[in-house]
Every structure is written in structure tokens, then in C-alpha cells.
Amino acid sequence: MKKTIKIPAQIRLKTEFFEGYGMEELVKTIIVLAVAVVISYIIYLFTRVMLFSTFFVIGSVVIAVVFLTKNRNNFSMADNIKNIIKYELMQKRYKYERSNFDKTRTTNKNVK
């Protein structure tokens, strides 16, 4: 027999650096950082402006942290955007045919 224990909401099961931001979010932020560095290097090759490339990298990392940090309901901004897109793409119209609910009448006109 297995006994279950109720864990309070304030206790986190995963290691977090600060509230709502743990290892999973850190890995995603590092991926965003790597992509931003590559894009900023390409921008630097064309513009030769180091300041713009630096702000691009810093801004993309800050935006990634803000978007990936989960709130008390365990949803981040990215999760909310995914749910909104999923809801908008769902089928919202249901086609149906009306059936004869009145059993006393018949649908055949020849029968009286």
C-alpha cells in the first residue's frame, strides 16, 4: 500500500535559483543566449556597431528570463501565450443536425 503525503504549495520540489526560475528555465535561457550571440555577431559583421550587438544580447536574455519565470500558478508568460494560441486554433463551431424530439409526431407526411 502506498501512502500519499500532501505537500504545501510553498515547498518547491525542484531546485530554484529564485521563485519560479529553476534549472529547466536556465537551460532554455542559455539556448536563447547562444542564439542571440550568433545573431548579434551577424549583425555586428554588417553594422560594425558593438553597442547595438551587446544590447541585443543583454535584452534577449532579460526578455527570456521574464518570459520563462513561472508565477504561483506554475504558468509563465510563454505558457500563457502557448495556451492562447492553442485556444485560438481550436474548433469553435459544432455542426449538428436537429433530430425529432417530439415522439408523438412522425416525420413522414403520408402517415396520419
Distance bins in CASP14 RR format, pairs under 12 A and 6 or more apart:
PFRMAT RR
TARGET T0000
AUTHOR 0000-0000-0000
RMODE 2
METHOD distances of the structure
MODEL  1
5 11 0 0 0 0 0 1 0 0 0 0 0
5 13 0 0 0 0 0 1 0 0 0 0 0
7 13 1 0 0 1 0 0 0 0 0 0 0
9 19 0 0 0 0 0 1 0 0 0 0 0
9 72 1 0 0 1 0 0 0 0 0 0 0
9 73 0 0 0 0 1 0 0 0 0 0 0
9 74 0 0 0 0 1 0 0 0 0 0 0
10 16 0 0 0 0 0 1 0 0 0 0 0
10 19 0 0 0 0 1 0 0 0 0 0 0
10 72 0 0 0 0 1 0 0 0 0 0 0
12 18 0 0 0 0 0 1 0 0 0 0 0
12 19 0 0 0 0 1 0 0 0 0 0 0
12 20 1 0 0 1 0 0 0 0 0 0 0
12 21 0 0 0 0 0 1 0 0 0 0 0
12 22 0 0 0 0 1 0 0 0 0 0 0
12 23 0 0 0 0 0 1 0 0 0 0 0
12 70 0 0 0 0 0 1 0 0 0 0 0
12 72 0 0 0 0 0 1 0 0 0 0 0
12 74 0 0 0 0 0 1 0 0 0 0 0
13 20 0 0 0 0 0 1 0 0 0 0 0
13 22 0 0 0 0 0 1 0 0 0 0 0
13 74 0 0 0 0 0 1 0 0 0 0 0
14 20 0 0 0 0 1 0 0 0 0 0 0
14 21 0 0 0 0 0 1 0 0 0 0 0
14 22 1 0 0 1 0 0 0 0 0 0 0
14 23 1 0 0 1 0 0 0 0 0 0 0
14 24 1 0 0 1 0 0 0 0 0 0 0
14 25 0 0 0 0 0 1 0 0 0 0 0
14 26 0 0 0 0 0 1 0 0 0 0 0
14 70 0 0 0 0 0 1 0 0 0 0 0
14 74 0 0 0 0 0 1 0 0 0 0 0
15 21 0 0 0 0 0 1 0 0 0 0 0
15 22 1 0 0 1 0 0 0 0 0 0 0
15 23 1 0 0 1 0 0 0 0 0 0 0
15 24 0 0 0 0 0 1 0 0 0 0 0
15 25 0 0 0 0 0 1 0 0 0 0 0
15 26 0 0 0 0 1 0 0 0 0 0 0
16 22 1 0 1 0 0 0 0 0 0 0 0
16 23 0 0 0 0 1 0 0 0 0 0 0
16 24 0 0 0 0 1 0 0 0 0 0 0
16 25 0 0 0 0 1 0 0 0 0 0 0
16 26 0 0 0 0 1 0 0 0 0 0 0
16 69 0 0 0 0 1 0 0 0 0 0 0
16 70 0 0 0 0 1 0 0 0 0 0 0
16 74 0 0 0 0 0 1 0 0 0 0 0
17 23 0 0 0 0 1 0 0 0 0 0 0
17 24 0 0 0 0 0 1 0 0 0 0 0
17 25 0 0 0 0 1 0 0 0 0 0 0
17 26 1 0 0 1 0 0 0 0 0 0 0
17 29 0 0 0 0 0 1 0 0 0 0 0
17 65 0 0 0 0 0 1 0 0 0 0 0
17 68 0 0 0 0 0 1 0 0 0 0 0
17 69 0 0 0 0 0 1 0 0 0 0 0
18 25 0 0 0 0 0 1 0 0 0 0 0
18 26 0 0 0 0 0 1 0 0 0 0 0
18 65 0 0 0 0 1 0 0 0 0 0 0
18 69 0 0 0 0 1 0 0 0 0 0 0
18 70 0 0 0 0 0 1 0 0 0 0 0
19 25 0 0 0 0 0 1 0 0 0 0 0
19 69 0 0 0 0 1 0 0 0 0 0 0
19 70 0 0 0 0 1 0 0 0 0 0 0
19 71 0 0 0 0 1 0 0 0 0 0 0
19 72 0 0 0 0 1 0 0 0 0 0 0
19 74 0 0 0 0 0 1 0 0 0 0 0
20 26 0 0 0 0 0 1 0 0 0 0 0
20 65 0 0 0 0 0 1 0 0 0 0 0
20 66 0 0 0 0 0 1 0 0 0 0 0
20 68 0 0 0 0 1 0 0 0 0 0 0
20 69 1 0 1 0 0 0 0 0 0 0 0
20 70 1 0 1 0 0 0 0 0 0 0 0
20 71 1 0 0 1 0 0 0 0 0 0 0
20 72 0 0 0 0 1 0 0 0 0 0 0
20 73 0 0 0 0 0 1 0 0 0 0 0
20 74 0 0 0 0 1 0 0 0 0 0 0
20 75 0 0 0 0 0 1 0 0 0 0 0
20 76 0 0 0 0 1 0 0 0 0 0 0
20 79 0 0 0 0 0 1 0 0 0 0 0
21 27 0 0 0 0 0 1 0 0 0 0 0
21 28 0 0 0 0 0 1 0 0 0 0 0
21 29 0 0 0 0 1 0 0 0 0 0 0
21 64 0 0 0 0 0 1 0 0 0 0 0
21 65 1 0 0 1 0 0 0 0 0 0 0
21 66 0 0 0 0 1 0 0 0 0 0 0
21 67 0 0 0 0 0 1 0 0 0 0 0
21 68 1 0 0 1 0 0 0 0 0 0 0
21 69 1 0 1 0 0 0 0 0 0 0 0
21 70 1 0 0 1 0 0 0 0 0 0 0
21 71 0 0 0 0 0 1 0 0 0 0 0
21 76 0 0 0 0 1 0 0 0 0 0 0
22 28 0 0 0 0 1 0 0 0 0 0 0
22 29 0 0 0 0 1 0 0 0 0 0 0
22 65 0 0 0 0 0 1 0 0 0 0 0
22 68 0 0 0 0 1 0 0 0 0 0 0
22 69 0 0 0 0 1 0 0 0 0 0 0
22 70 0 0 0 0 1 0 0 0 0 0 0
22 76 0 0 0 0 0 1 0 0 0 0 0
23 29 0 0 0 0 0 1 0 0 0 0 0
23 30 0 0 0 0 0 1 0 0 0 0 0
23 68 0 0 0 0 0 1 0 0 0 0 0
24 30 0 0 0 0 0 1 0 0 0 0 0
24 31 0 0 0 0 0 1 0 0 0 0 0
24 68 0 0 0 0 1 0 0 0 0 0 0
24 69 0 0 0 0 0 1 0 0 0 0 0
24 70 0 0 0 0 1 0 0 0 0 0 0
24 74 0 0 0 0 0 1 0 0 0 0 0
24 76 0 0 0 0 0 1 0 0 0 0 0
24 78 0 0 0 0 0 1 0 0 0 0 0
24 79 0 0 0 0 0 1 0 0 0 0 0
25 31 0 0 0 0 0 1 0 0 0 0 0
25 32 0 0 0 0 0 1 0 0 0 0 0
25 61 0 0 0 0 0 1 0 0 0 0 0
25 64 0 0 0 0 1 0 0 0 0 0 0
25 65 1 0 0 1 0 0 0 0 0 0 0
25 66 0 0 0 0 0 1 0 0 0 0 0
25 67 0 0 0 0 1 0 0 0 0 0 0
25 68 1 0 1 0 0 0 0 0 0 0 0
25 69 1 0 0 1 0 0 0 0 0 0 0
25 70 1 0 0 1 0 0 0 0 0 0 0
25 74 0 0 0 0 0 1 0 0 0 0 0
25 76 1 0 0 1 0 0 0 0 0 0 0
25 77 0 0 0 0 0 1 0 0 0 0 0
25 78 0 0 0 0 1 0 0 0 0 0 0
25 79 0 0 0 0 0 1 0 0 0 0 0
26 32 0 0 0 0 0 1 0 0 0 0 0
26 33 0 0 0 0 0 1 0 0 0 0 0
26 61 0 0 0 0 0 1 0 0 0 0 0
26 64 0 0 0 0 0 1 0 0 0 0 0
26 65 0 0 0 0 1 0 0 0 0 0 0
26 68 0 0 0 0 1 0 0 0 0 0 0
26 69 0 0 0 0 0 1 0 0 0 0 0
27 33 0 0 0 0 0 1 0 0 0 0 0
27 34 0 0 0 0 0 1 0 0 0 0 0
27 64 0 0 0 0 0 1 0 0 0 0 0
27 68 0 0 0 0 1 0 0 0 0 0 0
28 34 0 0 0 0 0 1 0 0 0 0 0
28 35 0 0 0 0 0 1 0 0 0 0 0
28 61 0 0 0 0 0 1 0 0 0 0 0
28 64 1 0 0 1 0 0 0 0 0 0 0
28 65 0 0 0 0 1 0 0 0 0 0 0
28 67 0 0 0 0 1 0 0 0 0 0 0
28 68 1 0 1 0 0 0 0 0 0 0 0
28 69 0 0 0 0 0 1 0 0 0 0 0
28 70 0 0 0 0 0 1 0 0 0 0 0
28 76 0 0 0 0 1 0 0 0 0 0 0
28 78 0 0 0 0 1 0 0 0 0 0 0
28 79 0 0 0 0 0 1 0 0 0 0 0
29 35 0 0 0 0 0 1 0 0 0 0 0
29 36 0 0 0 0 0 1 0 0 0 0 0
29 57 0 0 0 0 0 1 0 0 0 0 0
29 59 0 0 0 0 0 1 0 0 0 0 0
29 60 0 0 0 0 1 0 0 0 0 0 0
29 61 1 0 0 1 0 0 0 0 0 0 0
29 62 0 0 0 0 1 0 0 0 0 0 0
29 63 0 0 0 0 1 0 0 0 0 0 0
29 64 1 0 1 0 0 0 0 0 0 0 0
29 65 1 0 1 0 0 0 0 0 0 0 0
29 66 0 0 0 0 0 1 0 0 0 0 0
29 67 0 0 0 0 1 0 0 0 0 0 0
29 68 1 0 0 1 0 0 0 0 0 0 0
29 69 0 0 0 0 1 0 0 0 0 0 0
29 76 0 0 0 0 0 1 0 0 0 0 0
29 78 0 0 0 0 0 1 0 0 0 0 0
30 36 0 0 0 0 0 1 0 0 0 0 0
30 37 0 0 0 0 0 1 0 0 0 0 0
30 60 0 0 0 0 0 1 0 0 0 0 0
30 61 0 0 0 0 1 0 0 0 0 0 0
30 64 0 0 0 0 1 0 0 0 0 0 0
30 65 0 0 0 0 0 1 0 0 0 0 0
30 68 0 0 0 0 0 1 0 0 0 0 0
31 37 0 0 0 0 0 1 0 0 0 0 0
31 38 0 0 0 0 0 1 0 0 0 0 0
31 60 0 0 0 0 0 1 0 0 0 0 0
31 61 0 0 0 0 0 1 0 0 0 0 0
31 64 0 0 0 0 1 0 0 0 0 0 0
31 68 0 0 0 0 0 1 0 0 0 0 0
32 38 0 0 0 0 0 1 0 0 0 0 0
32 39 0 0 0 0 0 1 0 0 0 0 0
32 40 0 0 0 0 0 1 0 0 0 0 0
32 56 0 0 0 0 0 1 0 0 0 0 0
32 57 0 0 0 0 1 0 0 0 0 0 0
32 58 0 0 0 0 0 1 0 0 0 0 0
32 59 0 0 0 0 1 0 0 0 0 0 0
32 60 1 0 1 0 0 0 0 0 0 0 0
32 61 1 0 0 1 0 0 0 0 0 0 0
32 62 0 0 0 0 0 1 0 0 0 0 0
32 63 0 0 0 0 1 0 0 0 0 0 0
32 64 1 0 1 0 0 0 0 0 0 0 0
32 65 0 0 0 0 1 0 0 0 0 0 0
32 66 0 0 0 0 0 1 0 0 0 0 0
32 67 0 0 0 0 1 0 0 0 0 0 0
32 68 0 0 0 0 1 0 0 0 0 0 0
32 78 0 0 0 0 0 1 0 0 0 0 0
33 39 0 0 0 0 0 1 0 0 0 0 0
33 40 0 0 0 0 0 1 0 0 0 0 0
33 56 0 0 0 0 0 1 0 0 0 0 0
33 57 1 0 0 1 0 0 0 0 0 0 0
33 58 0 0 0 0 1 0 0 0 0 0 0
33 59 0 0 0 0 0 1 0 0 0 0 0
33 60 1 0 0 1 0 0 0 0 0 0 0
33 61 1 0 1 0 0 0 0 0 0 0 0
33 62 0 0 0 0 0 1 0 0 0 0 0
33 63 0 0 0 0 0 1 0 0 0 0 0
33 64 1 0 0 1 0 0 0 0 0 0 0
33 65 0 0 0 0 0 1 0 0 0 0 0
34 40 0 0 0 0 0 1 0 0 0 0 0
34 41 0 0 0 0 0 1 0 0 0 0 0
34 57 0 0 0 0 0 1 0 0 0 0 0
34 60 0 0 0 0 0 1 0 0 0 0 0
34 61 0 0 0 0 0 1 0 0 0 0 0
34 64 0 0 0 0 0 1 0 0 0 0 0
35 41 0 0 0 0 0 1 0 0 0 0 0
35 42 0 0 0 0 0 1 0 0 0 0 0
35 56 0 0 0 0 0 1 0 0 0 0 0
35 57 0 0 0 0 1 0 0 0 0 0 0
35 60 1 0 0 1 0 0 0 0 0 0 0
35 61 0 0 0 0 0 1 0 0 0 0 0
35 64 0 0 0 0 1 0 0 0 0 0 0
36 42 0 0 0 0 0 1 0 0 0 0 0
36 43 0 0 0 0 0 1 0 0 0 0 0
36 53 0 0 0 0 1 0 0 0 0 0 0
36 54 0 0 0 0 0 1 0 0 0 0 0
36 55 0 0 0 0 0 1 0 0 0 0 0
36 56 1 0 0 1 0 0 0 0 0 0 0
36 57 1 0 1 0 0 0 0 0 0 0 0
36 58 0 0 0 0 1 0 0 0 0 0 0
36 59 1 0 0 1 0 0 0 0 0 0 0
36 60 1 1 0 0 0 0 0 0 0 0 0
36 61 1 0 0 1 0 0 0 0 0 0 0
36 62 0 0 0 0 0 1 0 0 0 0 0
36 63 0 0 0 0 1 0 0 0 0 0 0
36 64 0 0 0 0 1 0 0 0 0 0 0
37 43 0 0 0 0 0 1 0 0 0 0 0
37 44 0 0 0 0 0 1 0 0 0 0 0
37 53 0 0 0 0 1 0 0 0 0 0 0
37 54 0 0 0 0 0 1 0 0 0 0 0
37 56 0 0 0 0 1 0 0 0 0 0 0
37 57 1 0 1 0 0 0 0 0 0 0 0
37 58 0 0 0 0 0 1 0 0 0 0 0
37 60 0 0 0 0 1 0 0 0 0 0 0
37 61 0 0 0 0 1 0 0 0 0 0 0
38 44 0 0 0 0 0 1 0 0 0 0 0
38 45 0 0 0 0 0 1 0 0 0 0 0
38 53 0 0 0 0 0 1 0 0 0 0 0
38 56 0 0 0 0 0 1 0 0 0 0 0
38 57 0 0 0 0 0 1 0 0 0 0 0
38 60 0 0 0 0 0 1 0 0 0 0 0
39 45 0 0 0 0 0 1 0 0 0 0 0
39 46 0 0 0 0 0 1 0 0 0 0 0
39 52 0 0 0 0 0 1 0 0 0 0 0
39 53 0 0 0 0 1 0 0 0 0 0 0
39 56 1 0 0 1 0 0 0 0 0 0 0
39 57 0 0 0 0 1 0 0 0 0 0 0
39 59 0 0 0 0 0 1 0 0 0 0 0
39 60 0 0 0 0 1 0 0 0 0 0 0
40 46 0 0 0 0 0 1 0 0 0 0 0
40 47 0 0 0 0 0 1 0 0 0 0 0
40 49 0 0 0 0 0 1 0 0 0 0 0
40 50 0 0 0 0 1 0 0 0 0 0 0
40 51 0 0 0 0 0 1 0 0 0 0 0
40 52 0 0 0 0 1 0 0 0 0 0 0
40 53 1 1 0 0 0 0 0 0 0 0 0
40 54 1 0 0 1 0 0 0 0 0 0 0
40 55 0 0 0 0 1 0 0 0 0 0 0
40 56 1 0 1 0 0 0 0 0 0 0 0
40 57 1 0 1 0 0 0 0 0 0 0 0
40 58 0 0 0 0 1 0 0 0 0 0 0
40 59 0 0 0 0 0 1 0 0 0 0 0
40 60 0 0 0 0 1 0 0 0 0 0 0
40 61 0 0 0 0 0 1 0 0 0 0 0
41 47 0 0 0 0 0 1 0 0 0 0 0
41 48 0 0 0 0 0 1 0 0 0 0 0
41 50 0 0 0 0 0 1 0 0 0 0 0
41 52 0 0 0 0 0 1 0 0 0 0 0
41 53 1 0 0 1 0 0 0 0 0 0 0
41 54 0 0 0 0 0 1 0 0 0 0 0
41 56 0 0 0 0 0 1 0 0 0 0 0
41 57 0 0 0 0 1 0 0 0 0 0 0
42 53 0 0 0 0 1 0 0 0 0 0 0
42 56 0 0 0 0 0 1 0 0 0 0 0
43 49 0 0 0 0 1 0 0 0 0 0 0
43 50 0 0 0 0 0 1 0 0 0 0 0
43 51 0 0 0 0 0 1 0 0 0 0 0
43 52 1 0 0 1 0 0 0 0 0 0 0
43 53 1 0 1 0 0 0 0 0 0 0 0
43 54 0 0 0 0 0 1 0 0 0 0 0
43 55 0 0 0 0 0 1 0 0 0 0 0
43 56 1 0 0 1 0 0 0 0 0 0 0
43 57 0 0 0 0 1 0 0 0 0 0 0
43 60 0 0 0 0 0 1 0 0 0 0 0
44 50 1 0 0 1 0 0 0 0 0 0 0
44 51 0 0 0 0 1 0 0 0 0 0 0
44 52 1 0 0 1 0 0 0 0 0 0 0
44 53 1 0 1 0 0 0 0 0 0 0 0
44 54 0 0 0 0 1 0 0 0 0 0 0
44 55 0 0 0 0 0 1 0 0 0 0 0
44 56 0 0 0 0 1 0 0 0 0 0 0
44 57 0 0 0 0 0 1 0 0 0 0 0
45 53 0 0 0 0 1 0 0 0 0 0 0
46 52 0 0 0 0 0 1 0 0 0 0 0
46 53 0 0 0 0 0 1 0 0 0 0 0
47 53 1 0 0 1 0 0 0 0 0 0 0
47 56 0 0 0 0 0 1 0 0 0 0 0
49 55 0 0 0 0 1 0 0 0 0 0 0
49 56 0 0 0 0 0 1 0 0 0 0 0
50 56 0 0 0 0 0 1 0 0 0 0 0
50 57 0 0 0 0 0 1 0 0 0 0 0
51 57 0 0 0 0 0 1 0 0 0 0 0
51 58 0 0 0 0 0 1 0 0 0 0 0
52 58 0 0 0 0 0 1 0 0 0 0 0
52 59 0 0 0 0 0 1 0 0 0 0 0
53 59 0 0 0 0 0 1 0 0 0 0 0
53 60 0 0 0 0 0 1 0 0 0 0 0
54 60 0 0 0 0 0 1 0 0 0 0 0
54 61 0 0 0 0 0 1 0 0 0 0 0
55 61 0 0 0 0 0 1 0 0 0 0 0
55 62 0 0 0 0 0 1 0 0 0 0 0
55 63 0 0 0 0 0 1 0 0 0 0 0
56 62 0 0 0 0 0 1 0 0 0 0 0
56 63 0 0 0 0 0 1 0 0 0 0 0
57 63 0 0 0 0 0 1 0 0 0 0 0
57 64 0 0 0 0 0 1 0 0 0 0 0
58 64 0 0 0 0 0 1 0 0 0 0 0
58 65 0 0 0 0 0 1 0 0 0 0 0
59 65 0 0 0 0 1 0 0 0 0 0 0
59 66 0 0 0 0 1 0 0 0 0 0 0
59 67 0 0 0 0 0 1 0 0 0 0 0
60 66 0 0 0 0 0 1 0 0 0 0 0
60 67 0 0 0 0 0 1 0 0 0 0 0
61 67 0 0 0 0 0 1 0 0 0 0 0
61 68 0 0 0 0 0 1 0 0 0 0 0
62 68 0 0 0 0 0 1 0 0 0 0 0
62 69 0 0 0 0 0 1 0 0 0 0 0
63 69 0 0 0 0 0 1 0 0 0 0 0
63 77 0 0 0 0 1 0 0 0 0 0 0
63 78 0 0 0 0 0 1 0 0 0 0 0
64 76 0 0 0 0 0 1 0 0 0 0 0
64 77 0 0 0 0 0 1 0 0 0 0 0
64 78 0 0 0 0 1 0 0 0 0 0 0
65 76 0 0 0 0 0 1 0 0 0 0 0
65 77 0 0 0 0 0 1 0 0 0 0 0
65 78 0 0 0 0 0 1 0 0 0 0 0
66 76 0 0 0 0 1 0 0 0 0 0 0
66 77 1 0 0 1 0 0 0 0 0 0 0
66 78 0 0 0 0 1 0 0 0 0 0 0
67 75 0 0 0 0 0 1 0 0 0 0 0
67 76 1 0 0 1 0 0 0 0 0 0 0
67 77 1 0 1 0 0 0 0 0 0 0 0
67 78 1 0 1 0 0 0 0 0 0 0 0
67 79 0 0 0 0 1 0 0 0 0 0 0
67 80 0 0 0 0 1 0 0 0 0 0 0
67 81 0 0 0 0 1 0 0 0 0 0 0
67 82 0 0 0 0 0 1 0 0 0 0 0
68 75 0 0 0 0 0 1 0 0 0 0 0
68 76 1 0 1 0 0 0 0 0 0 0 0
68 77 1 0 0 1 0 0 0 0 0 0 0
68 78 1 0 0 1 0 0 0 0 0 0 0
68 79 0 0 0 0 1 0 0 0 0 0 0
68 80 0 0 0 0 0 1 0 0 0 0 0
68 81 0 0 0 0 0 1 0 0 0 0 0
69 75 0 0 0 0 0 1 0 0 0 0 0
69 76 1 0 1 0 0 0 0 0 0 0 0
69 77 0 0 0 0 1 0 0 0 0 0 0
69 78 0 0 0 0 1 0 0 0 0 0 0
69 79 0 0 0 0 0 1 0 0 0 0 0
69 80 0 0 0 0 0 1 0 0 0 0 0
70 76 1 0 1 0 0 0 0 0 0 0 0
70 77 0 0 0 0 1 0 0 0 0 0 0
70 78 0 0 0 0 1 0 0 0 0 0 0
70 79 1 0 0 1 0 0 0 0 0 0 0
70 80 0 0 0 0 0 1 0 0 0 0 0
71 77 0 0 0 0 1 0 0 0 0 0 0
71 78 0 0 0 0 0 1 0 0 0 0 0
71 79 0 0 0 0 1 0 0 0 0 0 0
71 80 0 0 0 0 1 0 0 0 0 0 0
73 79 0 0 0 0 1 0 0 0 0 0 0
73 80 0 0 0 0 1 0 0 0 0 0 0
73 83 0 0 0 0 0 1 0 0 0 0 0
74 80 0 0 0 0 0 1 0 0 0 0 0
75 81 0 0 0 0 0 1 0 0 0 0 0
75 82 0 0 0 0 1 0 0 0 0 0 0
75 83 1 0 0 1 0 0 0 0 0 0 0
75 84 0 0 0 0 0 1 0 0 0 0 0
76 82 0 0 0 0 1 0 0 0 0 0 0
76 83 0 0 0 0 0 1 0 0 0 0 0
77 83 0 0 0 0 0 1 0 0 0 0 0
77 84 0 0 0 0 0 1 0 0 0 0 0
78 84 0 0 0 0 0 1 0 0 0 0 0
78 85 0 0 0 0 0 1 0 0 0 0 0
79 85 0 0 0 0 0 1 0 0 0 0 0
79 86 0 0 0 0 0 1 0 0 0 0 0
80 86 0 0 0 0 0 1 0 0 0 0 0
80 87 0 0 0 0 0 1 0 0 0 0 0
81 87 0 0 0 0 0 1 0 0 0 0 0
81 88 0 0 0 0 0 1 0 0 0 0 0
82 88 0 0 0 0 0 1 0 0 0 0 0
82 89 0 0 0 0 0 1 0 0 0 0 0
83 89 0 0 0 0 0 1 0 0 0 0 0
83 90 0 0 0 0 0 1 0 0 0 0 0
84 90 0 0 0 0 0 1 0 0 0 0 0
98 107 0 0 0 0 0 1 0 0 0 0 0
99 107 0 0 0 0 1 0 0 0 0 0 0
100 106 0 0 0 0 1 0 0 0 0 0 0
100 107 1 0 1 0 0 0 0 0 0 0 0
100 108 0 0 0 0 0 1 0 0 0 0 0
101 107 0 0 0 0 0 1 0 0 0 0 0
105 111 0 0 0 0 1 0 0 0 0 0 0
105 112 0 0 0 0 0 1 0 0 0 0 0
106 112 0 0 0 0 1 0 0 0 0 0 0
END
